[in-house]
Amino acid sequence: MGAATGFLLPFHGTGFGFGMIPLLAFIGAVLSVVIVYLLARVGRTLPVTTLILAGVALGSLWGSMVSYLVITSGDKIRGIITWLMGSFSLSQWSEVRLVFPYVLVGVIVILLYGRSLNVMQLDEEQAQQLGIDVGKVKLILLAAATLITAAAVSFVGIIGFVGIVIPHIVRLIWGPDHRLLLPLSVLVGAIFMIVADLLARTLLAPTEIPVGIITAFCGVPFFLYLLRRKKQAVFF
C-alpha cells in the first residue's frame, strides 16, 4: 500500500537515504505489523492464531485499497504491478548497502534466540516453566523479522513463498534444531533467490519475468505437498 502510494505521488524525493517509494513501503510494512500486533494481543499474551487472522484481515484491507490505486493509476500501472510481483531488475549495489545493516541486525537478533525457539517447540507453557519469557521472545522475534522483511521488500517488491518454503526444506533435510536451522535458512534462501532471479532473466530473454512469479511456481506445489503431508500424518 505504501509503495503503491509512492508511485502515484507527484514527487519522488528521498528521505533517510531511501527513495520515496521504498521509504513509504518500509513505513507501511512496519505500521502494518504494529496494527496487527495490537489487534492480536490478548492481555499480555500473543496467540499465534489470532495474530494470523489479524494479519489476513489487514492484508485483505490493504489489498483492496491497492487494487483501487492500480485501477486509478493511469500510465503508472506498469510500475506498480511490476513492484507488486517482485523484481531485482532495477536493484543496484547502493540499495544493498542501505538494506544490509537492517538485515544484519535482524538476523543477529533472531540467531541469538535459536535455543529459546528450540524450547518453545515443546509447548509454550512448558517453555514458560523452563524460564523462557514466551511473550517477550515472540515480540522481539516479530520485531526482528519485520525489520528484515520491510527493508528487503521496500526495494524489490513482494516476493512470496520464500519464507514459507525454504525453512521447511531446511528442516526436512537438516532437522528442527533452530541453532542450525536459522543460519542454514538464511544461506539456502539466498541461494534460492539467486537461482530464481537467474531463471527470471533467462527463460524468456530478453524479456525478464518478475522473480515473484518464479518463486510462486516453485513455492505453491511444495506448500501443497506440506499440507498433504501434514494431513496424512494427522490421519494416521
N, C-alpha and C positions, 0 to 999 in steps of 0.2 A: 504494500500500500504506500509506504514511504517512497520507494523507488519510482512507482508509477506517478506519484505526485510530482517528484523531481523532474521527470521527463516533460511534464506539462507546464512547468514554471517558465516565465519569460526570460529568466536569467539563470546562469549556471556558474555562479561564483564558487569559491572554496571556503572551507572552514575547518580548522584544526588539521590541516593537511589533506583533507578529503575534498573531492568534488561534491557538488550539491546532491547529486543522485546517490552516491554511496553514503554520504552523511545522513540523508533522510532515511535511507534503508536501514542504516545502523540504529538510528534513533527509534524507528518503527519497530525493529526487532526487539530491542531492549524494553521498550514500552509495552509491547505485546506480552512478553514474559512476565513483567510486573503485574499487568492486569490479570493474567491467567493465575498467577500465584495468589493474588488477593482474592480472586473468585473461588479458588480451590481450597484455600486454607480453612480448616475446621478447628477452631480453638487454637491450640498450639501444635496441631498435627497437620500433615500434608498428605492425605490419602492419594495414592497413585491413580486410582480410578477416577476420582474427582478431578485431578489435575489433567488427565487425558480428555475427559468430557469438556472441561472448560476450554482446553486448547482447541478441540474440534469446533466448539460453538464460536469462539472468537475467530478461528480460521475461516469459517463459513461466512461470517460477517465481513471480514476483510476481503474475502474472495468475491463476494457480490459487489462490493464497492470498487474493487479493481476492474471487474467486468464492466461496470458503468463507465469508469475512466477510459477503458480501452475503446468502448463504443463511441465516446465523445472526443477521442484524442486526435482525430483527423489524420494528417500526414505523419504524426509521431507514433502511430500504432505499431509500425515495424520495430522501432527501438524498444518499446515496452514489451512486446511479445518475445523478442529475442532475449531480453533480460529475464523474463519470467521462465523461459525454457532453460536458461543457464548456458553460459558460453565463456570460453577463455580467449575468444578471438580478438578482443580489444584489450586484453590484460597486458600490463607492462611490468618490468622489474621494479620500477619506482613504487608501484602499488604493493608488490610483495614486501618491500621494506616497510611500508606503512602497516600492513596486516600482521607481519611476523611477530612484533612484540606482544600483541594481544593474544595471538595463538600460543606463543611460548609460555606466557604467564598462565593461561588457562590449562594448557597441557600439564605443566608442572604441578599445579594445584590438584588436578584430577589424579595424576600418578601418585601423589602423596597419600591418597585415600584408597589405594589398592587393597590394603589389609582390611580396612573398615568395610569395604564392599564385599570382601570375602565373608566376613562375619554376618553381614546383613542378608546374605543368601540363605542363611538358615531360617530366620524369622525375625521380624522387626522387634518383637517382644523379647526374644532371646538375645538379640543384639543389644537391646537396652540393658538387660540384666548383666551382660558381659562388659558393660562400661562404655558402649557406643552411644553417643547422643545422636539418635537417628534423625530427629528434626533438623538439627544443626548441620549434619552431614548432607542431607538432602538439599538444604538451602544453599550451602557452599558449592556443591556439585552442579546444581541448577544454574547458579550464577556463573560458574566457570564455563559450563557448556554453552550458555547463552553468549558469553563474551567471544568464544571461539567461532560459533556459528554466525553470529551477527557480523563479525569482522570479515569472514570469508564471503558470506552471501552478499554483503553490501557491494562487493566489487564484481562478482562473477554471476550473480543471479541465483535462482533456485535450482539446485542440482539434487534431485531426490534419490532416495533409496540407499545411498552410500552408508549413512549412519545406521540404517536398519540391517543391511545385508552383511557388510564387512565384519562387524563384531561377531555375528552368528557364525560366519565361515571360520573365523579365527578360533572361536570357541569349539566348533566341531573338530578342528584339526589339533589344536594345542591344549584344549581343556579349559575349565572355568576359573582358574586362578587369575584374579584380576591384576596381580603383580606382573604377570606375563601377558595377560590378555590385553591390557590397556596399551602398552608400548607397541605390541605387535599390530593392534588395530590401527594405530597411527601410521605405522610403516606400510602395512598392506593396503590401507585406504589410499595413501599417497601413490603407491604403485598402480592401483586400480584406476585412479583418476588420470594418470599419465597414459595408460593403455586406452582408456575411454576417449581421451582427447585425441590420441593418435588415430583411432577409428573414425572419430567425428571429422577429422581433417582429410582423411584419405578415401573413405568409402565412396563418396560422390564427388571427389575432387574434379574441378576446382571449387565446387560448392561445399561449404562447411556446414555440417549438421550440428545443431545445438547439442552440446555434450549431455544435457539433461535427458534428451531423448535416448541416447545410448545407455545411460545408467538405468533408465526406466525399463528398457528392453531386457537388460541383464537382471535387474532387481525384482521385477514383478514375478517372473517364473520361480525364482528362488524363494521369494516371500510366500508364494502359494504352496511351494514344497514344504516350507517350515510349518505352515498352518495345517497341512495334511498330515505331516509327521507328528505334530502335537496332538491332532485329533485321534490318530491311530494309537498313540501312547496312552491317551485317556481311555480309549475304548478297551484296550487290552488290560 
